[in-house]
């Protein structure tokens, strides 16, 4: 069996910086035609200079691959309308982190005071800049996302023209919120479609499956699968592929993040095939994102076949999901249409 995907997009990706960037950027840039790149570097990306410099480092790290890094800024409540207007030509969205909720988010937002946020969010809404949110409270780890849903709803109802993307949703509560507000959208990761908390901590602890938000219950995974496999028009694939060196994962104080970029498309094909939904994968990994973000991606055609892929134990210092195992689908061909072919 064979499946052709046109211009697959990863709408939530961590590329990091320096050596790690050099290792992981080509692994996304081979099979994806573009990705929304997260800004949680140290220090976070908050200025035009930092954003353009980071974009340049990404472009140099991907080598000959045809790939568009869609750049984001780290949300600050004091971005002025003038500043945002001046950034509109270089950024695709702005990412909001509650303070301290995940890797390098210490400078994030510590409260959701609507009056404090109004000037920046109104300007984003007027300028058509989507707001991506890591939606977790600082409550009990299994309840953090559900506790955050009222914040999503408050923002969605106060700024009805602002596109709000609930990033890497993991619960049935978030799935329900999707259909309640026209301006709420969501990304879903590969790993949250595949695993539950049982896979992380039900037996021996699996550090390479430990991430934030933490994987949840079976009924949550089922709700995520339902909207992803049916290519619900408001959900997009966002891997949240988040590399850490092996010694930061296999350590007391394991860093949060699952590295999935190089296996994402074959593993998604395997999942969609298993549920007899291969026809919906194109919408989930590209068409929905193009429509929601209004982007016109590079043309890249990826052919997947149901022949096994052996997943390496490591990519340089990074251990991927399913390291050393075999999955049922693989990539057989990638063709890029360069502008001279048109
Ligand atoms: Zn992330």
Boltz pocket constraint, residues with backbone or C-beta under 6 A from the ligand:
constraints:
  - pocket:
      binder: B
      contacts: [[A, 12], [A, 14], [A, 38], [A, 212], [A, 240], [A, 242]]
      max_distance: 6.0
